[in-house]
């Protein structure tokens, strides 16, 4: 119950407070970080929550991770340590059912998945991670990419759908 209270206060009062680089930001960025830590399922140390970030109560964030401006993170998402993301990143964990052609899609319900973002990952601006995908450790995802399948460790990916461009650990 207390987690829902903190979530409500964050969404209503703190989500859209100014960023720390603004001279008038005052204490709002620290308060935003503190509030999100109070309502998450699990939160690491030194997280940074940028303006407009929406993250579900039932998500987990690791140490030293930054949630990008206006990002949207659904429930059952695990984000590792040292993750950075650009603005407008979307990480999904549910999808509409659509197998029954006799029933409109909107009435068929949803499937719920666990979505995983590894450690030391950089998600560029406007990246979309679809429900149930696993992004490995040390991955770079180019701006605007749409991740529709699992991404291996050390990959650099881009495109729609995202494809491996190269590996960081191979010269």
Backbone as CSV, one residue per row, in Angstrom:
resi,resn,N_x,N_y,N_z,CA_x,CA_y,CA_z,C_x,C_y,C_z
1,UNK,0.820,-1.205,0.000,0.000,0.000,0.000,0.862,1.267,0.000
2,UNK,1.930,1.263,0.782,2.794,2.441,0.868,3.507,2.688,-0.470
3,UNK,3.860,1.601,-1.179,4.494,1.757,-2.496,3.541,2.448,-3.466
4,UNK,2.272,2.092,-3.425,1.284,2.731,-4.301,1.127,4.213,-3.958
5,UNK,1.218,4.532,-2.686,1.143,5.928,-2.265,2.308,6.723,-2.864
6,UNK,3.524,6.205,-2.737,4.692,6.888,-3.302,4.573,7.017,-4.828
7,UNK,4.077,5.969,-5.459,3.870,5.995,-6.915,2.890,7.112,-7.290
8,UNK,1.796,7.194,-6.592,0.785,8.209,-6.847,1.373,9.613,-6.691
9,UNK,2.097,9.845,-5.617,2.714,11.156,-5.386,3.708,11.483,-6.499
10,UNK,4.506,10.488,-6.894,5.474,10.712,-7.974,4.758,11.124,-9.263
11,UNK,3.756,10.351,-9.670,3.058,10.618,-10.936,2.360,11.976,-10.907
12,UNK,1.706,12.291,-9.819,0.925,13.530,-9.737,1.794,14.769,-9.542
13,UNK,2.808,14.680,-8.668,3.541,15.883,-8.275,4.972,16.002,-8.794
14,UNK,5.673,14.890,-8.982,7.115,14.983,-9.217,7.589,14.581,-10.603
15,UNK,6.803,13.832,-11.331,7.253,13.276,-12.615,7.773,14.355,-13.570
16,UNK,7.118,15.478,-13.623,7.481,16.506,-14.605,8.200,17.708,-14.013
17,UNK,8.878,17.502,-12.891,9.668,18.589,-12.312,10.944,18.803,-13.124
18,UNK,11.584,19.972,-13.014,12.722,20.309,-13.883,13.952,19.415,-13.700
19,UNK,14.743,19.339,-14.764,15.984,18.567,-14.770,17.073,19.274,-13.964
20,UNK,18.075,18.492,-13.559,19.130,19.039,-12.701,20.008,20.080,-13.382
21,UNK,20.050,20.121,-14.702,20.878,21.124,-15.380,20.183,22.488,-15.459
22,UNK,18.925,22.554,-15.085,18.205,23.827,-15.073,18.531,24.573,-13.774
23,UNK,18.791,25.875,-13.857,19.144,26.611,-12.640,18.015,26.656,-11.607
24,UNK,16.798,26.478,-12.050,15.648,26.526,-11.148,15.197,25.135,-10.680
25,UNK,16.001,24.113,-10.939,15.634,22.741,-10.572,15.546,22.536,-9.068
26,UNK,16.354,23.292,-8.320,16.381,23.199,-6.865,16.621,21.762,-6.406
27,UNK,15.766,21.238,-5.579,15.908,19.895,-4.994,15.096,18.847,-5.746
28,UNK,14.373,19.246,-6.798,13.435,18.335,-7.455,14.071,17.080,-8.047
29,UNK,15.222,17.156,-8.722,15.801,15.912,-9.253,16.119,14.889,-8.160
30,UNK,16.668,15.330,-7.055,16.974,14.394,-5.952,15.701,13.822,-5.350
31,UNK,14.679,14.650,-5.226,13.400,14.186,-4.688,12.754,13.173,-5.635
32,UNK,12.851,13.422,-6.934,12.318,12.493,-7.941,13.020,11.140,-7.825
33,UNK,14.342,11.137,-7.729,15.106,9.893,-7.570,14.697,9.159,-6.303
34,UNK,14.606,9.899,-5.206,14.255,9.312,-3.915,12.867,8.669,-3.955
35,UNK,11.923,9.369,-4.559,10.545,8.886,-4.607,10.437,7.601,-5.427
36,UNK,11.094,7.549,-6.567,11.035,6.349,-7.413,11.645,5.157,-6.677
37,UNK,12.737,5.377,-5.978,13.353,4.284,-5.204,12.384,3.713,-4.179
38,UNK,11.492,4.542,-3.650,10.559,4.104,-2.617,9.447,3.218,-3.165
39,UNK,9.094,3.367,-4.426,7.965,2.582,-4.921,8.338,1.400,-5.814
40,UNK,9.562,1.338,-6.301,9.949,0.218,-7.166,9.970,-1.106,-6.412
41,UNK,9.813,-2.170,-7.154,9.925,-3.520,-6.583,11.294,-3.690,-5.943
42,UNK,12.338,-3.239,-6.668,13.707,-3.258,-6.154,14.487,-2.168,-6.871
43,UNK,15.306,-1.447,-6.114,16.069,-0.346,-6.688,17.493,-0.364,-6.168
44,UNK,18.439,-0.150,-7.077,19.843,-0.073,-6.711,20.208,1.305,-6.176
45,UNK,21.495,1.482,-5.929,22.017,2.746,-5.424,22.288,3.699,-6.582
46,UNK,22.188,4.964,-6.293,22.534,6.038,-7.227,21.801,5.935,-8.558
47,UNK,20.491,5.733,-8.522,19.729,5.789,-9.765,19.454,7.254,-10.080
48,UNK,19.234,7.515,-11.353,18.918,8.872,-11.788,17.663,8.794,-12.646
49,UNK,16.653,9.532,-12.255,15.369,9.522,-12.951,15.166,10.885,-13.588
50,UNK,15.134,10.911,-14.907,14.990,12.169,-15.632,13.519,12.581,-15.710
51,UNK,13.299,13.816,-16.082,11.960,14.401,-16.154,11.031,13.576,-17.044
52,UNK,9.826,13.340,-16.560,8.797,12.671,-17.346,8.893,11.162,-17.397
53,UNK,9.870,10.567,-16.707,10.033,9.115,-16.733,8.857,8.439,-16.050
54,UNK,8.288,7.446,-16.722,7.201,6.649,-16.138,7.682,5.222,-16.010
55,UNK,7.706,4.719,-14.790,8.158,3.356,-14.551,7.192,2.678,-13.595
56,UNK,6.849,1.453,-13.932,5.873,0.696,-13.149,6.377,0.355,-11.759
57,UNK,5.431,0.178,-10.855,5.721,-0.274,-9.493,6.481,-1.594,-9.465
58,UNK,6.174,-2.468,-10.383,6.707,-3.833,-10.354,7.909,-4.021,-11.267
59,UNK,8.768,-3.038,-11.316,10.007,-3.137,-12.081,11.196,-3.066,-11.140
60,UNK,12.349,-3.498,-11.660,13.589,-3.521,-10.892,14.655,-2.740,-11.654
61,UNK,15.393,-1.907,-10.921,16.478,-1.119,-11.514,17.736,-1.332,-10.702
62,UNK,18.863,-1.531,-11.398,20.139,-1.751,-10.745,20.842,-0.463,-10.347
63,UNK,22.060,-0.618,-9.856,22.894,0.500,-9.398,23.334,1.396,-10.552
64,UNK,23.458,2.676,-10.266,24.033,3.648,-11.206,23.316,3.673,-12.546
65,UNK,22.034,3.462,-12.553,21.256,3.419,-13.789,20.468,4.702,-13.951
66,UNK,20.404,5.172,-15.192,19.719,6.414,-15.512,18.515,6.131,-16.388
67,UNK,17.350,6.589,-15.957,16.124,6.478,-16.743,15.973,7.748,-17.560
68,UNK,15.884,7.609,-18.857,15.871,8.755,-19.754,14.622,9.607,-19.655
69,UNK,14.755,10.821,-20.154,13.647,11.765,-20.194,12.465,11.150,-20.937
70,UNK,11.303,11.201,-20.331,10.048,10.702,-20.899,10.074,9.212,-21.254
71,UNK,10.934,8.437,-20.604,10.934,6.999,-20.877,9.659,6.385,-20.308
72,UNK,9.295,5.200,-20.818,8.119,4.495,-20.331,8.511,3.035,-20.133
73,UNK,8.408,2.563,-18.901,8.829,1.206,-18.561,7.664,0.504,-17.883
74,UNK,7.195,-0.578,-18.511,6.062,-1.313,-17.961,6.495,-2.229,-16.825
75,UNK,5.534,-2.956,-16.246,5.786,-3.879,-15.136,6.614,-5.070,-15.600
76,UNK,7.218,-5.769,-14.646,8.000,-6.978,-14.911,9.210,-6.732,-15.806
77,UNK,9.780,-5.554,-15.707,10.995,-5.226,-16.441,12.143,-5.199,-15.445
78,UNK,13.245,-5.856,-15.812,14.465,-5.837,-15.011,15.496,-5.037,-15.785
79,UNK,16.048,-4.011,-15.148,17.104,-3.196,-15.745,18.323,-3.333,-14.846
80,UNK,19.453,-3.727,-15.424,20.670,-4.001,-14.664,21.396,-2.750,-14.185
81,UNK,22.667,-2.952,-13.823,23.542,-1.884,-13.330,24.140,-1.094,-14.487
82,UNK,24.416,0.176,-14.240,25.154,1.035,-15.174,24.498,1.145,-16.547
83,UNK,23.185,1.187,-16.566,22.431,1.350,-17.814,22.140,2.829,-18.012
84,UNK,22.327,3.301,-19.245,21.946,4.674,-19.586,20.977,4.618,-20.750
85,UNK,20.052,5.551,-20.760,19.110,5.597,-21.873,18.844,7.029,-22.281
86,UNK,18.680,7.183,-23.583,18.327,8.488,-24.123,16.861,8.781,-23.884
87,UNK,16.413,9.917,-24.379,15.016,10.283,-24.184,14.055,9.389,-24.965
88,UNK,12.862,9.255,-24.443,11.736,8.597,-25.113,11.925,7.103,-25.367
89,UNK,12.705,6.429,-24.551,12.854,4.972,-24.635,11.583,4.321,-24.108
90,UNK,11.142,3.254,-24.774,9.958,2.490,-24.344,10.372,1.039,-24.141
91,UNK,10.061,0.487,-22.955,10.358,-0.914,-22.659,9.053,-1.578,-22.253
92,UNK,8.613,-2.527,-23.070,7.313,-3.166,-22.881,7.440,-4.545,-22.253
93,UNK,6.374,-4.968,-21.560,6.342,-6.302,-20.967,5.004,-6.994,-21.201
94,UNK,4.144,-6.396,-21.971,2.873,-7.046,-22.283,2.501,-6.777,-23.731
95,UNK,1.652,-7.658,-24.230,1.246,-7.572,-25.624,-0.188,-8.056,-25.746
96,UNK,-0.900,-7.553,-26.712,-2.280,-7.988,-26.941,-2.319,-9.400,-27.521
97,UNK,-3.294,-10.171,-27.083,-3.568,-11.465,-27.713,-4.347,-11.191,-28.992
98,UNK,-4.152,-12.041,-29.999,-4.830,-11.802,-31.276,-5.149,-13.087,-32.039
99,UNK,-5.008,-14.237,-31.404,-5.142,-15.516,-32.126,-6.569,-15.875,-32.526
100,UNK,-7.577,-15.418,-31.798,-8.960,-15.773,-32.099,-9.549,-14.753,-33.065
101,UNK,-9.797,-15.174,-34.286,-10.303,-14.264,-35.317,-11.770,-13.906,-35.118
102,UNK,-12.458,-14.619,-34.244,-13.878,-14.384,-33.979,-14.105,-13.276,-32.945
103,UNK,-13.060,-12.912,-32.225,-13.164,-11.917,-31.153,-12.270,-10.732,-31.495
104,UNK,-12.774,-9.496,-31.337,-11.916,-8.337,-31.591,-10.663,-8.384,-30.695
105,UNK,-9.567,-7.942,-31.227,-8.293,-7.968,-30.500,-8.424,-7.288,-29.149
106,UNK,-9.112,-6.182,-29.095,-9.229,-5.429,-27.841,-9.909,-6.218,-26.740
107,UNK,-10.649,-7.280,-27.088,-11.363,-8.082,-26.098,-10.650,-9.387,-25.742
108,UNK,-9.524,-9.668,-26.371,-8.849,-10.948,-26.161,-7.882,-10.966,-24.983
109,UNK,-7.686,-9.861,-24.358,-6.777,-9.828,-23.214,-5.334,-9.590,-23.625
110,UNK,-4.451,-9.802,-22.671,-3.033,-9.530,-22.899,-2.188,-10.687,-22.408
111,UNK,-1.022,-10.825,-23.011,0.009,-11.744,-22.540,1.042,-10.910,-21.798
112,UNK,1.546,-11.471,-20.687,2.531,-10.767,-19.869,3.860,-11.512,-19.920
113,UNK,4.938,-10.759,-20.075,6.277,-11.324,-20.219,7.236,-10.614,-19.275
114,UNK,8.389,-11.232,-19.039,9.479,-10.557,-18.341,10.428,-10.027,-19.407
115,UNK,10.768,-8.762,-19.290,11.697,-8.131,-20.221,12.952,-7.787,-19.436
116,UNK,14.115,-8.033,-20.021,15.384,-7.955,-19.300,16.375,-7.069,-20.049
117,UNK,16.933,-6.101,-19.346,18.016,-5.264,-19.872,19.234,-5.541,-18.995
118,UNK,20.327,-5.987,-19.587,21.525,-6.385,-18.842,22.284,-5.211,-18.242
119,UNK,23.502,-5.487,-17.804,24.386,-4.477,-17.207,25.182,-3.748,-18.290
120,UNK,25.536,-2.494,-18.025,26.377,-1.702,-18.927,25.771,-1.637,-20.322
121,UNK,24.521,-1.206,-20.394,23.802,-1.101,-21.671,23.504,0.365,-21.944
122,UNK,23.660,0.753,-23.211,23.308,2.095,-23.649,22.157,1.966,-24.637
123,UNK,20.986,2.504,-24.256,19.821,2.537,-25.132,19.698,3.960,-25.671
124,UNK,19.874,4.123,-26.974,19.803,5.452,-27.576,18.392,6.014,-27.557
125,UNK,18.262,7.248,-28.000,16.965,7.926,-28.014,15.949,7.149,-28.840
126,UNK,14.720,7.114,-28.370,13.589,6.520,-29.085,13.699,5.025,-29.334
127,UNK,14.488,4.325,-28.559,14.574,2.865,-28.679,13.301,2.245,-28.126
128,UNK,12.845,1.176,-28.780,11.709,0.396,-28.298,12.183,-1.024,-28.063
129,UNK,11.922,-1.548,-26.870,12.215,-2.942,-26.540,10.867,-3.628,-26.381
130,UNK,10.572,-4.594,-27.251,9.269,-5.243,-27.204,9.212,-6.287,-26.087
131,UNK,8.009,-6.660,-25.731,7.748,-7.532,-24.586,8.483,-8.860,-24.687
132,UNK,9.129,-9.237,-23.589,9.773,-10.539,-23.478,11.177,-10.629,-24.025
133,UNK,11.720,-9.535,-24.540,13.077,-9.562,-25.096,14.120,-9.465,-23.993
134,UNK,15.281,-10.024,-24.270,16.422,-9.934,-23.363,17.551,-9.218,-24.099
135,UNK,17.997,-8.115,-23.509,19.142,-7.373,-24.037,20.318,-7.749,-23.150
136,UNK,21.359,-8.321,-23.740,22.509,-8.807,-22.982,23.327,-7.697,-22.340
137,UNK,24.419,-8.084,-21.719,25.330,-7.154,-21.059,26.227,-6.446,-22.071
138,UNK,26.603,-5.207,-21.774,27.572,-4.428,-22.560,27.075,-4.137,-23.982
139,UNK,25.785,-3.988,-24.157,25.163,-3.778,-25.463,24.962,-2.289,-25.719
140,UNK,25.105,-1.893,-26.986,24.767,-0.542,-27.433,23.637,-0.683,-28.444
141,UNK,22.555,0.073,-28.228,21.410,0.050,-29.130,21.275,1.436,-29.753
142,UNK,21.371,1.499,-31.080,21.328,2.772,-31.797,19.974,3.447,-31.643
143,UNK,19.984,4.751,-31.730,18.761,5.543,-31.621,17.727,5.069,-32.633
144,UNK,16.488,4.974,-32.184,15.382,4.607,-33.056,15.227,3.129,-33.328
145,UNK,16.101,2.296,-32.788,16.026,0.853,-33.042,14.816,0.251,-32.337
146,UNK,14.302,-0.831,-32.928,13.195,-1.579,-32.328,13.684,-2.998,-32.086
147,UNK,13.787,-3.374,-30.823,14.287,-4.697,-30.453,13.104,-5.658,-30.397
148,UNK,13.146,-6.677,-31.269,12.053,-7.645,-31.359,12.494,-9.058,-30.991
149,UNK,13.789,-9.233,-30.722,14.309,-10.546,-30.316,15.488,-10.327,-29.378
150,UNK,15.944,-11.387,-28.735,17.046,-11.287,-27.778,18.323,-10.788,-28.452
151,UNK,19.078,-9.982,-27.711,20.332,-9.401,-28.201,21.477,-9.976,-27.372
152,UNK,22.512,-10.536,-28.038,23.618,-11.146,-27.285,24.529,-10.106,-26.625
153,UNK,25.312,-10.552,-25.650,26.282,-9.699,-24.971,27.232,-9.045,-25.975
154,UNK,27.629,-7.811,-25.676,28.635,-7.041,-26.426,28.185,-6.609,-27.821
155,UNK,26.930,-6.825,-28.177,26.459,-6.464,-29.518,26.229,-4.959,-29.627
156,UNK,26.442,-4.447,-30.829,26.032,-3.102,-31.212,24.939,-3.319,-32.244
157,UNK,23.730,-2.837,-31.946,22.590,-3.110,-32.821,21.921,-1.823,-33.258
158,UNK,21.218,-1.901,-34.380,20.457,-0.767,-34.876,19.459,-1.231,-35.907
159,UNK,18.505,-0.380,-36.210,17.541,-0.654,-37.260,16.182,-1.079,-36.738
160,UNK,15.272,-1.266,-37.714,13.904,-1.694,-37.423,13.580,-2.861,-38.344
161,UNK,13.517,-4.068,-37.834,13.861,-4.479,-36.475,15.374,-4.426,-36.268
162,UNK,15.794,-4.359,-35.018,17.221,-4.229,-34.692,17.996,-5.456,-35.142
163,UNK,19.143,-5.205,-35.746,20.056,-6.265,-36.178,21.449,-5.960,-35.640
164,UNK,22.230,-7.017,-35.426,23.597,-6.845,-34.941,24.435,-6.212,-36.050
165,UNK,25.119,-5.124,-35.721,26.007,-4.433,-36.651,27.436,-4.928,-36.463
166,UNK,27.827,-5.059,-35.191,29.140,-5.570,-34.844,29.125,-5.955,-33.374
167,UNK,30.257,-6.446,-32.893,30.411,-6.763,-31.473,31.511,-5.898,-30.892
168,UNK,31.278,-5.347,-29.724,32.233,-4.462,-29.065,33.524,-5.170,-28.677
169,UNK,33.471,-6.455,-28.420,34.644,-7.181,-27.947,35.447,-7.825,-29.077
170,UNK,35.114,-7.512,-30.320,35.874,-8.017,-31.481,36.426,-6.828,-32.253
171,UNK,37.700,-6.866,-32.570,38.323,-5.743,-33.291,38.531,-6.068,-34.742
